[in-house]
Amino acid sequence: MIMLRSMRFSRSRSKLRNGNKATTPTENDCRGICQIQWELRPGGMLVQKRESNLSSSEEGFITITVSTVSHSHQISIESTSTFGELKIILSLVTSFEPREQRLLFKGKERADDEYLHMVGVRDKDKVLLLEDPAIKEKKMLGLSDPKSFHLCFTN
């Protein structure tokens, strides 16, 4: 965390001497002093730290509604997590492995290395979970080995 002090200075005509040069401000010249707290986000951006009313154990966690075709799941996860980490949690709740999952947020499929907070996922937002169509087709054909899948269509 970086602490910066912000001071506002006032110049009046009575303080301007020797032409247009201003004198050095003193403590009495400062109207307001405030301390700004800064934080570094995972994307590398330096931003002013937000003040939250959450306790330290709940700070940074969001609840996401993940919907499949037939089910809906409430998942609590850190807002700075990636979609890949969300897929791992969903693999425990659903029967889909992380490689079988496709996550959609705001109409776009999200990559595993994208951060939730960087794409705008907030508390109580909805994410759509779909099964990968290629893997679904393999399951329907009863093929688990990709080489045997390729052999079926080449003969």
MARTI-434352 format. One record per residue (C-alpha): x, y, z. Coordinates in steps of 0.05 Angstrom, whole numbers, always signed. Each point is the difference from the previous one (the first is absolute). Layout:
<nodes>
node u->X	v->Y	w->Z
...
</nodes>
This chain:
<nodes>
node u->+0	v->+0	w->+0
node u->+26	v->+69	w->-17
node u->-17	v->+61	w->+41
node u->+0	v->+68	w->-34
node u->-15	v->+68	w->+30
node u->-40	v->+49	w->-40
node u->+5	v->+74	w->+15
node u->-37	v->+58	w->-30
node u->+37	v->+66	w->-3
node u->-30	v->+69	w->-7
node u->+33	v->+58	w->-34
node u->-23	v->+70	w->+11
node u->+26	v->+64	w->-29
node u->+29	v->+19	w->+68
node u->+45	v->-62	w->-1
node u->+28	v->+14	w->-69
node u->+65	v->+40	w->+7
node u->+59	v->+15	w->-44
node u->-39	v->+1	w->-65
node u->-42	v->-62	w->-14
node u->+39	v->-49	w->+45
node u->-38	v->-32	w->+56
node u->+29	v->-11	w->+69
node u->+8	v->-69	w->+30
node u->-64	v->-22	w->+35
node u->+0	v->-10	w->+75
node u->-43	v->-46	w->+44
node u->-49	v->+58	w->+9
node u->-10	v->+5	w->-75
node u->-27	v->-71	w->-7
node u->-76	v->-1	w->+0
node u->-13	v->-75	w->+3
node u->+44	v->-60	w->+10
node u->-26	v->-70	w->-14
node u->+33	v->-68	w->-5
node u->-15	v->-42	w->-62
node u->+11	v->-75	w->+4
node u->+21	v->-35	w->-65
node u->+0	v->-73	w->-21
node u->+31	v->-37	w->-58
node u->-50	v->-43	w->-39
node u->+20	v->-67	w->-31
node u->-3	v->+33	w->-69
node u->+55	v->+48	w->+22
node u->-44	v->+61	w->+8
node u->+11	v->+46	w->+60
node u->-68	v->+22	w->+27
node u->-28	v->+34	w->+61
node u->-19	v->-51	w->+52
node u->-74	v->-9	w->+11
node u->-30	v->+2	w->+69
node u->-46	v->-58	w->+14
node u->-45	v->-18	w->+58
node u->+16	v->-74	w->-4
node u->+37	v->-37	w->+54
node u->+70	v->-25	w->-15
node u->-24	v->-72	w->-7
node u->-51	v->+19	w->-54
node u->+41	v->+53	w->-35
node u->+10	v->-13	w->-74
node u->-51	v->-58	w->-6
node u->-58	v->+3	w->-49
node u->-58	v->-46	w->-11
node u->-12	v->-21	w->-73
node u->-60	v->-37	w->-28
node u->+25	v->-52	w->-49
node u->-56	v->-27	w->-44
node u->+1	v->-63	w->-42
node u->-56	v->-23	w->-45
node u->-38	v->-32	w->+57
node u->+33	v->+23	w->+65
node u->+22	v->+62	w->+35
node u->+57	v->+4	w->+52
node u->+20	v->+55	w->+49
node u->+76	v->+3	w->+3
node u->+39	v->+45	w->+49
node u->+69	v->+16	w->-27
node u->+52	v->+55	w->+6
node u->-10	v->+57	w->-49
node u->+73	v->-4	w->-22
node u->-6	v->-73	w->-21
node u->+6	v->-23	w->-72
node u->-53	v->-37	w->-42
node u->+46	v->-61	w->+3
node u->-5	v->+0	w->+76
node u->-75	v->+7	w->-6
node u->-1	v->-61	w->-47
node u->+37	v->-41	w->+52
node u->-52	v->+18	w->+53
node u->-56	v->-16	w->-49
node u->+30	v->-68	w->-15
node u->-11	v->-18	w->+74
node u->-73	v->+22	w->-4
node u->-17	v->-26	w->-70
node u->+19	v->-63	w->-38
node u->+41	v->+40	w->-51
node u->+76	v->+0	w->+1
node u->+33	v->+69	w->-9
node u->+21	v->-16	w->-72
node u->-73	v->-18	w->-16
node u->-27	v->+67	w->+25
node u->-14	v->+63	w->-39
node u->-15	v->+62	w->+42
node u->-38	v->+58	w->-30
node u->-5	v->+69	w->+31
node u->-35	v->+59	w->-35
node u->-9	v->-43	w->-62
node u->+74	v->-17	w->-10
node u->+38	v->-63	w->+15
node u->+55	v->+15	w->+51
node u->+70	v->-29	w->+1
node u->+28	v->-36	w->+60
node u->+52	v->+53	w->+14
node u->-48	v->+59	w->+2
node u->-14	v->+31	w->+68
node u->-72	v->+6	w->+24
node u->+7	v->+72	w->+24
node u->+37	v->+22	w->-63
node u->-58	v->-19	w->-46
node u->-51	v->+31	w->+46
node u->-29	v->-59	w->+41
node u->-31	v->+30	w->+62
node u->-39	v->-28	w->+60
node u->-65	v->-35	w->-20
node u->+18	v->-3	w->-74
node u->-20	v->-59	w->-44
node u->+49	v->-44	w->-39
node u->-24	v->-52	w->-50
node u->+32	v->-70	w->+0
node u->-3	v->-41	w->-63
node u->+31	v->-67	w->-18
node u->+51	v->-1	w->-56
node u->-37	v->-25	w->-62
node u->+59	v->-41	w->-25
node u->+8	v->-37	w->+66
node u->-75	v->-9	w->+4
node u->+1	v->-34	w->-69
node u->+56	v->-46	w->+22
node u->-40	v->-20	w->+61
node u->-60	v->-15	w->-42
node u->+41	v->-44	w->-46
node u->+31	v->-34	w->+60
node u->+70	v->+17	w->-20
node u->+50	v->+23	w->+52
node u->+64	v->-6	w->-42
node u->+8	v->+56	w->-52
node u->+40	v->-47	w->-46
node u->-57	v->-49	w->-4
node u->-47	v->+58	w->-14
node u->+43	v->+20	w->-59
node u->+4	v->-72	w->-26
node u->-76	v->-7	w->-1
node u->-7	v->+56	w->-51
node u->+61	v->-16	w->-43
node u->-19	v->-72	w->-17
</nodes>
